[in-house]
Amino acid sequence: MIQETLGDARTKMDKAVEVAKEDFSTIRTGRANPSLFSRVVVDYYGSPTPLQQLASFQNPEARTLVITPYDRSSLGAIEDALRNSDIGANPSNDGNIIRVVLPELTEERRKEYVKVVRTKAEDAKIAIRSVRRKAKEELDRIQKDGEAGEDEVTRGANELESITKKHVELVDQLLSSKETELLEV
């Protein structure tokens, strides 16, 4: 029962770290990257559809991304979705493809992105601590109901703390590397 609770907590903490990685990948660092557009949703024939499902991406230059829609009739909708997104890019359409040139990042904009990354990292840590709290409550319930002895529960709680610490350190490492990447000119 204790190992089951710890395994469940470990799985949920792994997911929180994965979400943090995905969130970090959507923040641009000056280089054009298709993952920047992973959260862009296009109104495709009345239904919201992720851009990744409607087009292919090519990266001919560091700050340029070429988007080729699978269906040419969706070109205008994709262009509108890109303009309305928070990416800060101005797409141009030549009738077949959409070319997105990302502007050079200013120092001020880089610092704003660092703040956003720190907020996302803190959100991930909060999620990890929330999982720890719920697992700790479950361990306390196991002890109270007499399903396990006090020593076993204490060992489980210590293991839970080490799992939590490891996952928080992972988020800190991701944060540190993303900050370095953002501030690099």
Buried (B, 14 or more C-beta within 10 A) or exposed (E): BBEEBBEBBBEBBBBBBEBBEEBBBBBBBBBBBBBBBEBBBBBBEEEEBEBBEBBEBEEEEEBEBBBBBEEEEBBEBBBEBBEEBEBEBEBEBEEEBBBBEBEEBEEEBBEEBBEBBEEBBEBBBEBBBEBBEBBBEBBEEBBEEEEBEEEBBEBBBEBBEEBBEEBBEBBEEBBEEBBEBBEEE
